[in-house]
Amino acid sequence: YEGMLLRVENAVCVDPDLGYGEWLVDDGTGPLRIDDYIYHFTPDSGTTYNITGILHYSYGNYKLEPRSADDIEVVQIHDVALTQIVEPSENLYNIGTTIMPSVMLKNNGTAAESVTVTVTVSIPVLTKRSFAKSIAADDGMASKQDSVVYEEELVVPVDPGDSVLVIFNEVTLEWPGDVMFGFTATIPEDDINPDDNTIGTSIFVVEHDAAVTEIVSPTEPIYNLGDVIVPEAVVANNGNMAEDIDVYVRICLYGEEVYSDMATVSVDAGATASVSFDGFTIGQPGDYTVVFWTSVCCDLDATNDTMMTSFFVPEQVLPDTQAFFEPSAGSGWEFGTPQAGPGAAYEGENAWGTDLDANYPDNADWRLVTPPITITGEHPVMMFYHWYAFSDADGGRVEYSTDFGETWTPIEPEGGYPGYSDVFGSDAFVGSSDGWQLVTFDLSGLGDGVYLFALHFMSNDAGNDAGWFIDNFMLTDLSSEVPGDVRAVEIGLPEATLHVGEMFHPWAVVANNLFGPTTSFYVHAKIFGPDGDLLYNYRVLVEDLGAGEVDTAYFPSAFIPVTSGTHRIELTVVKAGDPVPMNNTLTATFDVMSGKALAGVGTEIPRAFYLAPVKPNPFRTATTVEFGLPRAAHVEIGVYDATGRLVKLLVDGEFAAGIHNVGWDGRNASGSRVAAGVYFVRMRTSTGFSAVKRILMLE
C-alpha cells in the first residue's frame, strides 16, 4: 500500500481500545485512528501524546501506524491550581484570634510537581494615628497601598491529579480592620494556565464589639396566662476596651409590641454581664417573640448584637383529670397513668396512650377524636406534648374532619413530619421522639367552621413498640366548649322482628357536649312507612342535661304498624342556637312483617326482606344474624366499625327464598379478634333492600 509520514502533536487518547489493535486520539481538529500494525502500544485514556507514523487509508478509515517506541511520546502537561481557601473561612474575626492559613492545591497536569506555595498577609497602610481615629476622621489619610505584615513559603510535592491541603503556621490577627490573605503557587516549568495560580480573600478584624450571648429568661416554650416573666440576658464585650453597653428588650405578640425596656451596663474588655429588666405580666394568649439587642459606639460586628427567642401562651390547657378525647370504636387508645413507654405523663399523672402498660398490637388503625372544635380568632393554634416509639413503618399523624368523621384530611405540624410512613402512604410521626416533644399545628388556613381533629395511629404486622402518648393538649383561638351543643348518639330499634299490629316504643340516646353548659332540649322521633308517609311524630323534653352527660329519652307514645315493609325512623335533637347541627340527627330502618313468624328457621318464606336484630346482643364470643328473603336474591352482609370501615364480610352470594342464619365470632377478615365496642351489621340485596343493626361486643 502507499502512505505518507505524518506527525500529530498534543493528541489526547479518547478511546484506548477500538478493537483489532486500534485506538483513537483527538488533537482538537477531530479524531484519528492509531493502528499497531507495525508497532504495538497500549495507550492510557486521557493521556496526551505526540505521535509519528505512516498514514494510510484502509477499511474506510485513515490510520496512523507508529513504527517504533520512538514514534510515541507522552506529553507532560504542567498545570497546578489553587482551588479553595480553607482558612480563613469566615468574613469576621475578633482581634487576637489565631488561625492557620490553609489552601487547597491541585495538580491538573500529567507530571509530578514540586510546588512553592506562598501566603502573604497584608493590611492597608494607615497614618500614625490609631485605627479608630483614622476611621473617625475619614480625612483620606489612609494609604491605598497595602503593607505586608506576614509572609510564609512552603514547598509541596503533588502527583498528577492529586489535591493536597497546604497548611501554614499559626497567625494571630492583631490588626484591626481589613486584612488581606493572598496565596500563590509556582513551579519551575511554564504553567499552561497561570491564571489559577493565585487566590485571595479579605477578612475584617473586629475591635469594638458588644454581643448578646445568652437569654436567661424567658426560656420555656410554653407559659400560662397570668405568669410574670422577668426578661434577663447575658451580654459580652468582645472588644479591646471597656464599654458602656446599652441593652434593649422588646416583647411582641403577633408582631405588635406589648413590652419594651432598656438598661445600660459597664463591661470590661473580654468580660460578660447579666442584665435584667422589669417584669412583664402575660395578659393575652398567643405567639410571643422576645428580642434582646446591644448598642455601642463603632460596633464593628452587628451580627452578634441580637438574640431572639419565642414562647407561646395557650388560651386553654386541658386539665390532667379530663379525658377530653373520644377513641373511635375498636380503638385501643387509653387514658390514665402511663406504665410503659415514657413511664409517666409529661405533667401530672394522666395522659393518653395507645397502650398504657404494654406495646401496641399489630394491624392497629385507631383514631383519638376531639369533640367539635370551632375557630374563634385570627390565630388558631393546636399544641400538645407527645412521646412516641414506633416500629418499622408504623406511625401516627393528625387529621381533621369537617363532616364529623365521614372523611379525614391529614394536616402537617410546624416544621413538617419527621419521615415517611408506609402504612399511611404519606409523611407522619415515625421512629422515636427521643423523649417528650412539643408539637404545634397552625390552623389559620382552615377557615371558619366546626372541626373534629383526630390523632390517627396505624401499625402493620412487622413488629410493634411502645406507641404514642399525648399530654397537655392546648388550644388558642379555638373553642372546644361549644355552648349548648347537644347530639344524638343512638336510635332505639325494635329488639325483635316487628309484625303488623305489634307495639313498639321508640327511644334515643342523647348527649351534651363534654364542656356543657347544662341545657334542656327536645328530641323528635318520626317514623315513615314504606311509601314515605309520616306514620309517627312525637317529641319528648330532656331537661337539665349536664356537661358531658348522656341520657336515654323514652317516647311514651307507642308506634303500631298497620302495613308491612321497610320503615324509616328519624331522630332529631332540637335546641335553639345549637352551633353544631350536623350531629343532631340519626336515621335508621327497620322491617315490619305482615304476620307473626312461625317457629323454625328456614321453614317459612317471609313476605318481605328483613334483617332481624342480632342475638345475643350484647355478646362476648359469638352472635347470630338472621335475615329473611321473600324471593331468591344476591345478599351481602358485613360487619362495620363506627368509622364505617368494613371489619368482616359475613355473606356475599346467592340465597334462595326463606329465613337464613349466619354467625360472627368477633374476628376480622384476617382472623384476629377485634376490640370491644360498638359495631354495625349491614345487609344489602340485589333487589335494593338495605338494613343496619347495631351490636355491642363486650370484653
C-alpha positions as CSV (number, residue, x, y, z in Angstrom):
1,Y,0.0,0.0,0.0
2,E,1.0,3.6,-0.2
3,G,1.3,6.1,2.7
4,M,2.9,9.2,4.0
5,L,4.9,10.0,7.1
6,L,2.8,12.2,9.5
7,R,3.3,13.6,13.0
8,V,0.4,14.7,15.3
9,E,1.0,16.6,18.5
10,N,-0.9,17.1,21.7
11,A,-3.3,14.4,20.8
12,V,-5.4,13.1,23.7
13,C,-6.3,9.4,23.8
14,V,-10.1,9.3,23.8
15,D,-10.6,5.6,23.3
16,P,-7.8,3.2,24.1
17,D,-9.4,0.1,22.5
18,L,-11.3,0.2,19.3
19,G,-10.6,-3.4,18.6
20,Y,-8.1,-5.0,16.2
21,G,-5.2,-3.2,17.9
22,E,-6.6,0.3,17.0
23,W,-7.1,3.2,19.4
24,L,-8.4,6.7,18.9
25,V,-6.9,10.2,19.6
26,D,-8.0,13.7,19.1
27,D,-5.8,16.8,18.9
28,G,-8.7,19.2,18.7
29,T,-9.2,19.0,15.0
30,G,-11.0,15.7,15.0
31,P,-10.5,12.0,15.8
32,L,-7.8,9.9,14.3
33,R,-7.3,6.1,14.5
34,I,-3.8,4.8,15.6
35,D,-3.0,1.2,14.3
36,D,-0.5,-1.1,16.0
37,Y,0.1,-3.0,12.7
38,I,3.8,-2.2,12.8
39,Y,4.4,-1.4,16.5
40,H,2.2,-2.5,19.3
41,F,1.5,0.1,22.1
42,T,-1.1,0.1,24.9
43,P,-2.3,3.7,25.4
44,D,-3.9,5.3,28.5
45,S,-7.2,7.0,28.2
46,G,-6.9,10.8,28.7
47,T,-3.2,10.8,28.2
48,T,-1.7,13.3,25.7
49,Y,0.7,12.0,23.1
50,N,2.9,13.3,20.2
51,I,2.7,10.5,17.6
52,T,4.8,10.0,14.3
53,G,3.8,7.3,11.8
54,I,2.7,6.2,8.4
55,L,-0.7,7.5,7.4
56,H,-2.7,5.2,5.1
57,Y,-6.3,4.5,4.3
58,S,-7.9,1.2,4.8
59,Y,-11.4,-0.2,5.5
60,G,-13.0,3.2,5.3
61,N,-10.7,4.9,7.8
62,Y,-7.4,6.9,7.8
63,K,-5.0,5.3,10.2
64,L,-1.6,6.3,11.6
65,E,0.9,3.5,12.1
66,P,3.8,4.3,14.5
67,R,7.0,2.4,13.5
68,S,8.6,2.1,16.9
69,A,8.6,3.3,20.5
70,D,10.4,6.4,19.4
71,D,7.3,7.4,17.4
72,I,5.2,7.8,20.5
73,E,6.0,10.5,23.1
74,V,4.0,11.1,26.2
75,V,3.4,14.8,26.5
76,Q,3.9,16.2,30.0
77,I,1.5,18.9,31.0
78,H,2.4,21.4,33.7
79,D,-0.7,22.9,35.4
80,V,-1.2,23.5,39.1
81,A,-4.1,25.4,40.6
82,L,-5.1,26.8,44.0
83,T,-8.8,25.8,44.2
84,Q,-10.1,26.8,47.6
85,I,-9.1,28.9,50.6
86,V,-9.8,26.7,53.6
87,E,-8.7,29.2,56.3
88,P,-9.6,32.0,56.8
89,S,-13.2,30.7,56.3
90,E,-15.2,33.5,57.9
91,N,-15.7,37.1,57.0
92,L,-15.4,38.4,60.5
93,Y,-12.8,37.6,63.2
94,N,-12.2,39.1,66.6
95,I,-8.9,40.7,67.2
96,G,-6.4,38.3,68.8
97,T,-7.9,35.3,67.1
98,T,-5.3,32.7,66.0
99,I,-5.8,31.0,62.6
100,M,-3.7,28.6,60.5
101,P,-3.8,29.9,56.9
102,S,-4.6,26.9,54.5
103,V,-5.4,26.4,50.9
104,M,-6.2,23.5,48.6
105,L,-3.6,22.8,45.9
106,K,-4.3,20.6,42.9
107,N,-2.1,19.2,40.1
108,N,-4.1,19.3,36.9
109,G,-1.1,18.3,34.8
110,T,0.5,15.0,33.9
111,A,3.8,15.4,35.7
112,A,4.6,15.2,39.3
113,E,5.4,18.7,40.6
114,S,7.3,20.4,43.4
115,V,5.1,23.5,44.1
116,T,6.2,26.5,46.0
117,V,3.1,27.9,47.8
118,T,3.3,31.3,49.5
119,V,0.9,33.1,51.8
120,T,1.0,36.8,52.2
121,V,-0.9,38.7,54.9
122,S,-1.3,42.4,54.3
123,I,-3.3,45.4,55.6
124,P,-4.0,48.9,54.3
125,V,-1.3,51.4,55.2
126,L,-2.6,53.9,57.8
127,T,-1.2,57.1,59.2
128,K,0.5,57.1,62.6
129,R,-2.9,57.9,64.2
130,S,-4.8,55.0,65.7
131,F,-7.0,52.9,63.5
132,A,-10.2,54.1,65.4
133,K,-9.1,57.8,65.0
134,S,-8.4,57.3,61.3
135,I,-11.9,55.9,60.7
136,A,-13.5,58.7,62.8
137,A,-11.5,61.4,60.9
138,D,-12.3,60.0,57.5
139,D,-9.9,62.5,56.1
140,G,-8.3,60.4,53.4
141,M,-5.0,60.0,55.3
142,A,-5.1,56.2,54.9
143,S,-2.8,55.0,52.1
144,K,-4.3,53.0,49.2
145,Q,-1.3,50.7,49.2
146,D,-1.1,47.5,51.3
147,S,1.6,46.7,53.9
148,V,2.7,43.1,54.2
149,V,2.6,42.0,57.8
150,Y,3.2,38.3,57.4
151,E,4.6,36.0,54.7
152,E,5.5,32.3,54.6
153,E,6.6,29.9,51.9
154,L,6.2,26.1,51.7
155,V,7.4,23.6,49.1
156,V,4.8,20.9,48.5
157,P,5.1,17.8,46.2
158,V,2.0,16.9,44.3
159,D,1.4,13.9,42.0
160,P,-0.7,14.3,38.8
161,G,-4.4,14.5,39.6
162,D,-3.9,14.8,43.3
163,S,-5.2,17.6,45.6
164,V,-3.4,18.5,48.9
165,L,-4.2,20.8,51.8
166,V,-1.4,23.2,52.3
167,I,-1.4,24.4,56.0
168,F,0.9,27.3,57.1
169,N,1.9,28.2,60.7
170,E,-0.4,30.0,63.0
171,V,-1.1,33.7,62.5
172,T,-2.5,35.8,65.3
173,L,-4.9,38.5,64.0
174,E,-3.6,41.6,65.7
175,W,-4.5,44.1,63.1
176,P,-8.0,45.7,63.3
177,G,-9.9,46.3,60.2
178,D,-9.4,44.9,56.7
179,V,-6.8,42.1,56.4
180,M,-6.0,40.5,53.1
181,F,-4.8,37.0,52.6
182,G,-3.1,36.1,49.3
183,F,-1.9,32.7,48.2
184,T,0.4,32.0,45.2
185,A,1.6,28.7,43.7
186,T,4.7,28.5,41.4
187,I,6.5,25.6,39.6
188,P,9.9,25.5,37.8
189,E,8.3,24.8,34.4
190,D,5.9,27.1,32.5
191,D,2.4,26.6,33.8
192,I,-0.1,26.3,30.9
193,N,-2.8,28.0,33.0
194,P,-1.2,30.6,35.3
195,D,-4.5,32.4,36.0
196,D,-5.4,29.9,38.7
197,N,-2.1,30.0,40.4
198,T,-3.2,32.8,42.7
199,I,-6.2,33.2,45.1
200,G,-7.1,35.6,47.8
201,T,-9.6,36.8,50.3
202,S,-10.2,39.5,52.8
203,I,-11.4,39.4,56.4
204,F,-12.4,42.0,58.9
205,V,-10.8,42.0,62.4
206,V,-13.3,43.4,64.9
207,E,-12.1,45.7,67.7
208,H,-15.3,47.2,69.3
209,D,-17.9,44.5,69.7
210,A,-20.8,44.1,72.1
211,A,-22.8,40.9,71.9
212,V,-25.8,39.2,73.4
213,T,-24.5,35.7,74.3
214,E,-27.3,34.1,76.3
215,I,-31.0,34.6,77.1
216,V,-31.6,33.7,80.8
217,S,-35.3,34.4,80.8
218,P,-37.7,33.6,79.2
219,T,-36.5,30.1,78.3
220,E,-39.7,27.9,78.5
221,P,-41.6,27.2,75.2
222,I,-45.0,27.5,77.0
223,Y,-46.2,30.0,79.6
224,N,-49.7,30.4,81.0
225,L,-52.0,33.5,81.3
226,G,-51.1,35.5,84.3
227,D,-47.4,34.3,84.5
228,V,-44.9,37.1,85.2
229,I,-41.7,37.0,83.1
230,V,-38.6,38.9,84.2
231,P,-36.5,39.3,81.0
232,E,-32.8,38.7,81.5
233,A,-29.9,38.3,79.2
234,V,-26.1,38.0,79.3
235,V,-24.1,40.5,77.2
236,A,-20.4,40.4,76.3
237,N,-17.7,42.9,75.4
238,N,-15.7,41.3,72.7
239,G,-13.7,44.5,72.0
240,N,-10.3,45.6,73.4
241,M,-11.6,48.3,75.7
242,A,-14.2,48.8,78.5
243,E,-17.6,49.7,77.1
244,D,-20.9,51.2,78.3
245,I,-23.3,48.9,76.5
246,D,-26.9,49.8,76.0
247,V,-29.1,46.7,76.2
248,Y,-32.7,46.7,74.9
249,V,-35.5,44.2,75.2
250,R,-38.8,44.1,73.3
251,I,-41.7,41.6,73.6
252,C,-44.2,41.4,70.7
253,L,-47.5,39.5,70.4
254,Y,-48.0,38.5,66.7
255,G,-45.7,41.3,65.7
256,E,-47.3,44.0,67.9
257,E,-45.1,45.4,70.7
258,V,-46.6,44.8,74.1
259,Y,-43.5,45.5,76.3
260,S,-40.1,47.2,75.9
261,D,-37.3,48.3,78.3
262,M,-33.6,49.5,78.2
263,A,-30.7,49.3,80.6
264,T,-27.0,50.4,80.4
265,V,-24.2,48.2,81.8
266,S,-20.5,48.8,82.0
267,V,-18.4,45.8,80.8
268,D,-14.7,45.4,80.8
269,A,-12.9,44.1,77.7
270,G,-13.4,40.4,77.3
271,A,-15.9,40.3,80.1
272,T,-19.6,39.5,80.4
273,A,-22.5,40.9,82.5
274,S,-26.1,39.8,83.2
275,V,-28.8,42.4,82.6
276,S,-32.4,42.0,84.0
277,F,-35.4,44.1,83.3
278,D,-38.8,44.9,84.9
279,G,-41.3,42.1,85.0
280,F,-43.9,41.5,82.3
281,T,-47.3,40.0,83.2
282,I,-48.8,37.9,80.4
283,G,-52.4,39.0,79.8
284,Q,-53.2,37.6,76.4
285,P,-52.8,34.2,74.7
286,G,-50.8,33.8,71.5
287,D,-47.4,33.6,70.0
288,Y,-44.8,35.9,71.6
289,T,-41.3,36.9,70.4
290,V,-38.7,38.3,72.7
291,V,-35.7,40.2,71.2
292,F,-32.6,41.4,73.1
293,W,-30.0,43.6,71.4
294,T,-27.0,45.7,72.3
295,S,-25.7,49.0,71.1
296,V,-22.1,50.5,71.4
297,C,-20.3,53.2,69.5
298,C,-18.4,51.9,66.5
299,D,-19.5,48.3,66.9
300,L,-17.8,46.5,64.1
301,D,-19.8,43.3,64.2
302,A,-23.6,43.7,64.1
303,T,-24.3,40.1,63.5
304,N,-24.0,39.2,67.2
305,D,-25.8,42.2,68.6
306,T,-29.2,40.5,68.6
307,M,-30.6,37.3,70.1
308,M,-34.2,36.2,69.9
309,T,-36.5,33.7,71.5
310,S,-40.2,32.9,71.5
311,F,-42.8,31.3,73.7
312,F,-46.5,30.5,73.4
313,V,-49.3,31.2,75.7
314,P,-52.3,28.9,75.1
315,E,-55.8,30.1,75.7
316,Q,-56.9,26.7,77.1
317,V,-54.9,23.9,78.7
318,L,-57.0,20.8,79.3
319,P,-56.8,19.7,82.9
320,D,-55.0,16.5,83.8
321,T,-58.2,14.9,85.1
322,Q,-60.2,15.5,81.9
323,A,-60.1,12.8,79.2
324,F,-61.4,15.2,76.5
325,F,-60.9,12.9,73.6
326,E,-63.2,10.0,72.5
327,P,-61.5,6.9,71.0
328,S,-63.1,5.6,67.8
329,A,-64.9,2.3,68.0
330,G,-62.5,-0.6,68.4
331,S,-59.7,1.8,69.2
332,G,-57.1,0.8,71.9
333,W,-56.4,4.4,73.0
334,E,-56.4,4.6,76.8
335,F,-56.4,7.5,79.3
336,G,-54.6,7.2,82.6
337,T,-51.1,6.9,84.1
338,P,-48.5,5.5,81.7
339,Q,-46.7,2.4,83.0
340,A,-44.9,1.6,79.7
341,G,-43.5,3.9,77.0
342,P,-42.4,7.2,78.8
343,G,-43.3,5.7,82.2
344,A,-45.0,8.8,83.3
345,A,-47.1,11.7,81.9
346,Y,-45.4,14.8,80.7
347,E,-47.1,16.7,83.5
348,G,-49.3,15.5,86.3
349,E,-50.5,11.9,86.5
350,N,-52.6,11.1,83.4
351,A,-52.0,11.1,79.6
352,W,-53.5,9.4,76.6
353,G,-51.6,6.4,75.1
354,T,-52.0,3.7,72.5
355,D,-51.4,1.2,75.4
356,L,-50.6,2.5,78.9
357,D,-48.8,-0.6,80.1
358,A,-47.7,-2.6,77.0
359,N,-46.6,-2.4,73.4
360,Y,-49.4,-1.7,70.9
361,P,-50.7,-4.6,68.8
362,D,-50.2,-5.4,65.1
363,N,-52.5,-4.0,62.4
364,A,-53.9,-1.2,64.6
365,D,-55.9,1.5,62.9
366,W,-57.0,3.8,65.8
367,R,-58.2,7.4,66.0
368,L,-58.4,9.5,69.1
369,V,-61.0,12.2,68.3
370,T,-61.7,15.6,69.8
371,P,-65.2,16.9,70.4
372,P,-66.3,19.5,67.8
373,I,-64.0,22.5,67.8
374,T,-64.7,25.9,66.3
375,I,-62.2,28.6,65.2
376,T,-62.8,31.7,67.3
377,G,-59.9,34.0,66.4
378,E,-57.3,35.0,63.8
379,H,-54.5,32.8,65.1
380,P,-55.9,29.3,65.8
381,V,-53.2,27.0,67.1
382,M,-53.4,23.5,68.5
383,M,-50.5,22.2,70.6
384,F,-49.7,19.2,72.7
385,Y,-46.7,17.3,74.1
386,H,-46.2,13.8,72.8
387,W,-43.8,10.9,73.2
388,Y,-43.6,8.1,70.7
389,A,-41.7,5.0,69.7
390,F,-42.9,3.2,66.5
391,S,-41.6,0.1,64.8
392,D,-40.7,-0.2,61.1
393,A,-43.3,1.7,59.0
394,D,-45.8,2.3,61.9
395,G,-46.6,5.8,62.7
396,G,-49.1,8.5,63.7
397,R,-50.4,11.7,62.2
398,V,-53.0,14.4,62.9
399,E,-56.1,14.7,60.8
400,Y,-59.2,16.9,60.7
401,S,-62.8,16.3,59.5
402,T,-65.5,18.8,58.5
403,D,-68.2,16.2,58.2
404,F,-68.0,14.7,61.7
405,G,-65.7,11.8,60.9
406,E,-67.1,10.8,57.5
407,T,-63.8,11.8,55.8
408,W,-60.5,12.8,57.2
409,T,-57.7,15.0,55.9
410,P,-54.1,15.0,57.2
411,I,-52.6,18.2,58.5
412,E,-48.9,18.9,59.0
413,P,-47.3,20.3,62.1
414,E,-45.0,23.3,62.0
415,G,-41.7,22.0,60.6
416,G,-43.4,19.0,59.0
417,Y,-43.4,15.4,59.9
418,P,-40.1,13.6,60.6
419,G,-40.4,11.0,57.9
420,Y,-42.5,8.8,55.5
421,S,-44.8,6.0,56.8
422,D,-45.7,3.1,54.6
423,V,-48.9,2.3,56.5
424,F,-50.2,5.8,55.8
425,G,-48.6,6.2,52.4
426,S,-47.6,9.8,53.5
427,D,-45.3,11.6,55.9
428,A,-46.1,11.0,59.6
429,F,-44.6,10.8,63.0
430,V,-42.2,7.8,62.6
431,G,-39.4,6.2,64.5
432,S,-38.8,7.6,68.0
433,S,-39.3,11.1,69.5
434,D,-36.4,10.6,72.0
435,G,-38.4,12.0,74.9
436,W,-41.4,14.3,75.2
437,Q,-41.7,16.9,72.5
438,L,-43.9,19.9,71.9
439,V,-45.7,19.9,68.6
440,T,-47.6,22.8,67.1
441,F,-50.3,22.9,64.4
442,D,-51.1,26.3,62.9
443,L,-54.8,26.0,61.9
444,S,-55.2,29.5,60.4
445,G,-55.6,28.0,56.9
446,L,-58.7,26.1,57.7
447,G,-61.2,28.9,57.9
448,D,-64.4,29.2,59.8
449,G,-66.4,26.1,60.6
450,V,-66.7,23.2,63.0
451,Y,-64.0,20.6,63.0
452,L,-63.1,17.3,64.5
453,F,-59.4,16.6,65.0
454,A,-58.0,13.1,65.3
455,L,-54.7,11.6,66.3
456,H,-54.6,8.7,63.9
457,F,-52.3,5.8,64.8
458,M,-51.6,2.8,62.4
459,S,-49.4,-0.3,62.6
460,N,-48.5,-3.2,60.3
461,D,-47.8,-6.8,61.2
462,A,-44.0,-6.5,61.1
463,G,-43.4,-5.7,64.8
464,N,-44.5,-3.3,67.4
465,D,-43.2,-0.8,70.0
466,A,-44.3,1.3,73.0
467,G,-46.6,3.5,70.8
468,W,-47.8,7.1,71.0
469,F,-48.6,9.1,74.2
470,I,-50.3,12.5,74.4
471,D,-50.4,15.1,77.2
472,N,-51.1,18.8,77.9
473,F,-53.4,19.4,74.9
474,M,-53.6,23.2,74.3
475,L,-55.9,25.3,72.3
476,T,-55.7,29.0,71.3
477,D,-58.3,30.9,69.3
478,L,-60.2,27.6,69.2
479,S,-63.2,26.6,71.3
480,S,-64.0,23.0,72.3
481,E,-66.6,24.3,74.7
482,V,-69.3,24.9,72.1
483,P,-72.1,26.4,74.1
484,G,-75.3,24.3,74.1
485,D,-74.0,21.7,71.6
486,V,-76.1,18.6,72.0
487,R,-76.1,15.5,69.8
488,A,-78.0,12.3,69.1
489,V,-75.9,9.2,69.8
490,E,-78.1,6.2,69.2
491,I,-81.5,5.2,67.9
492,G,-83.5,2.6,69.7
493,L,-84.9,0.0,67.3
494,P,-87.2,-3.0,67.9
495,E,-85.4,-5.7,69.8
496,A,-87.1,-8.5,67.8
497,T,-88.9,-8.8,64.4
498,L,-91.8,-6.5,64.5
499,H,-95.1,-7.6,62.9
500,V,-98.2,-5.7,61.8
501,G,-100.2,-4.8,64.8
502,E,-97.4,-5.1,67.4
503,M,-96.4,-2.3,69.7
504,F,-93.0,-0.5,69.6
505,H,-91.8,2.3,71.9
506,P,-89.0,4.4,70.2
507,W,-86.1,5.6,72.4
508,A,-82.9,7.6,71.8
509,V,-79.6,8.1,73.4
510,V,-78.6,11.8,73.5
511,A,-75.6,13.6,74.9
512,N,-74.5,17.1,75.9
513,N,-71.1,18.3,74.8
514,L,-68.2,17.5,77.1
515,F,-67.9,21.0,78.4
516,G,-71.6,21.9,78.5
517,P,-73.2,24.0,79.7
518,T,-76.2,22.3,81.4
519,T,-79.1,22.6,79.0
520,S,-82.6,21.4,78.1
521,F,-83.8,20.4,74.6
522,Y,-86.4,18.4,72.7
523,V,-85.9,15.1,70.9
524,H,-88.2,14.4,67.9
525,A,-89.0,10.9,66.6
526,K,-90.5,10.4,63.2
527,I,-91.4,7.1,61.6
528,F,-92.1,6.9,57.9
529,G,-93.8,3.9,56.2
530,P,-92.7,2.0,53.1
531,D,-94.3,4.6,50.8
532,G,-92.7,7.5,52.6
533,D,-95.9,8.6,54.5
534,L,-95.3,10.0,58.0
535,L,-96.9,7.5,60.4
536,Y,-95.5,8.6,63.8
537,N,-94.4,12.1,65.1
538,Y,-93.7,12.6,68.7
539,R,-91.3,14.6,70.9
540,V,-90.0,14.5,74.5
541,L,-88.2,17.0,76.6
542,V,-84.8,16.3,78.0
543,E,-84.3,18.6,81.0
544,D,-81.1,19.9,82.6
545,L,-78.6,17.6,80.9
546,G,-75.2,18.4,82.4
547,A,-71.9,18.9,80.7
548,G,-70.6,15.6,79.3
549,E,-73.7,13.7,80.4
550,V,-75.5,11.1,78.4
551,D,-79.2,10.3,78.7
552,T,-81.8,8.0,77.2
553,A,-85.0,9.6,76.0
554,Y,-88.0,7.3,76.0
555,F,-91.1,8.0,74.0
556,P,-94.3,7.1,75.9
557,S,-96.4,7.0,72.8
558,A,-96.2,3.6,71.1
559,F,-95.9,3.0,67.3
560,I,-98.2,0.3,66.0
561,P,-97.5,-0.5,62.3
562,V,-100.5,-1.2,60.1
563,T,-98.6,-2.2,56.9
564,S,-95.6,-4.5,56.3
565,G,-92.4,-3.4,54.7
566,T,-89.3,-1.3,55.5
567,H,-89.9,1.6,57.7
568,R,-87.6,4.5,58.4
569,I,-87.1,6.2,61.8
570,E,-85.6,9.6,62.2
571,L,-84.4,11.1,65.5
572,T,-83.6,14.8,65.8
573,V,-82.3,16.8,68.7
574,V,-83.7,20.3,68.6
575,K,-82.1,23.1,70.6
576,A,-82.3,26.7,69.5
577,G,-78.9,28.1,68.6
578,D,-77.1,24.7,68.6
579,P,-73.8,25.6,66.8
580,V,-73.2,22.0,65.7
581,P,-76.4,20.9,63.9
582,M,-74.6,18.2,61.9
583,N,-74.6,15.9,64.9
584,N,-78.3,16.3,65.8
585,T,-80.0,13.8,63.5
586,L,-79.8,10.0,63.2
587,T,-81.7,7.7,60.8
588,A,-82.2,4.0,60.6
589,T,-84.6,1.5,59.1
590,F,-86.5,-1.5,60.4
591,D,-88.7,-4.1,58.8
592,V,-92.3,-4.9,59.7
593,M,-93.6,-8.4,58.8
594,S,-97.1,-9.0,57.7
595,G,-97.9,-11.7,60.2
596,K,-96.5,-13.5,63.2
597,A,-93.4,-15.5,62.2
598,L,-93.7,-19.3,62.6
599,A,-91.3,-21.3,64.7
600,G,-88.3,-22.9,62.9
601,V,-85.7,-21.2,60.8
602,G,-85.8,-21.8,57.1
603,T,-89.3,-23.3,57.1
604,E,-91.2,-20.2,56.1
605,I,-91.0,-17.9,53.1
606,P,-91.2,-14.3,54.5
607,R,-93.4,-11.8,52.8
608,A,-90.7,-9.1,52.9
609,F,-86.9,-8.8,53.1
610,Y,-85.7,-8.2,56.6
611,L,-82.6,-8.2,58.9
612,A,-83.6,-9.4,62.3
613,P,-81.9,-7.9,65.5
614,V,-78.6,-9.7,66.2
615,K,-78.8,-12.2,69.0
616,P,-77.4,-12.2,71.6
617,N,-76.7,-8.5,71.8
618,P,-74.5,-7.5,73.6
619,F,-72.2,-10.6,73.2
620,R,-68.7,-11.7,74.1
621,T,-67.7,-14.7,72.0
622,A,-70.2,-15.1,69.2
623,T,-73.6,-13.9,67.9
624,T,-76.1,-14.8,65.2
625,V,-77.5,-12.7,62.4
626,E,-80.9,-13.8,61.0
627,F,-82.2,-12.5,57.7
628,G,-85.2,-13.3,55.5
629,L,-85.8,-13.3,51.7
630,P,-89.3,-13.4,50.1
631,R,-87.6,-14.5,46.9
632,A,-84.1,-15.5,45.7
633,A,-81.6,-12.7,45.7
634,H,-77.9,-11.9,46.0
635,V,-77.2,-11.0,49.6
636,E,-74.2,-9.1,51.1
637,I,-73.9,-8.9,54.9
638,G,-70.9,-7.2,56.5
639,V,-69.8,-6.1,60.0
640,Y,-68.5,-2.5,60.1
641,D,-66.9,-0.4,62.8
642,A,-68.1,3.0,64.0
643,T,-65.9,4.8,61.4
644,G,-67.7,2.9,58.6
645,R,-64.8,0.6,57.8
646,L,-65.6,-3.0,56.9
647,V,-64.4,-5.4,59.6
648,K,-65.5,-8.7,58.0
649,L,-67.8,-9.7,55.2
650,L,-70.1,-12.5,56.5
651,V,-72.3,-13.2,53.4
652,D,-71.7,-12.4,49.7
653,G,-73.7,-14.7,47.4
654,E,-77.0,-16.0,46.0
655,F,-79.6,-17.2,48.5
656,A,-83.0,-18.9,48.0
657,A,-86.2,-17.5,49.4
658,G,-86.5,-18.3,53.1
659,I,-85.1,-17.5,56.5
660,H,-81.3,-17.8,56.9
661,N,-78.7,-17.5,59.7
662,V,-75.1,-16.5,59.7
663,G,-72.8,-16.3,62.7
664,W,-70.0,-13.9,63.7
665,D,-67.2,-14.8,66.2
666,G,-66.0,-11.3,66.8
667,R,-63.0,-11.7,64.4
668,N,-61.9,-9.6,61.4
669,A,-61.1,-10.8,58.0
670,S,-57.6,-11.8,58.9
671,G,-58.8,-14.0,61.8
672,S,-57.8,-11.6,64.6
673,R,-60.2,-10.9,67.4
674,V,-61.4,-7.2,67.3
675,A,-61.6,-4.9,70.2
676,A,-64.7,-4.5,72.3
677,G,-67.0,-1.7,71.2
678,V,-69.9,-0.8,69.0
679,Y,-70.2,-2.4,65.6
680,F,-72.9,-2.4,62.9
681,V,-74.3,-5.3,60.7
682,R,-75.3,-4.1,57.3
683,M,-77.4,-6.1,54.9
684,R,-77.8,-5.3,51.2
685,T,-79.6,-7.3,48.5
686,S,-79.6,-7.2,44.7
687,T,-83.3,-6.0,44.9
688,G,-82.2,-2.8,46.6
689,F,-83.1,-3.7,50.1
690,S,-80.8,-2.3,52.8
691,A,-80.9,-2.6,56.6
692,V,-78.5,-1.9,59.5
693,K,-78.4,-3.4,63.1
694,R,-76.3,-2.1,65.9
695,I,-74.4,-4.6,68.1
696,L,-72.2,-4.3,71.2
697,M,-69.2,-6.6,71.7
698,L,-68.1,-6.9,75.3
699,E,-64.6,-7.6,76.7
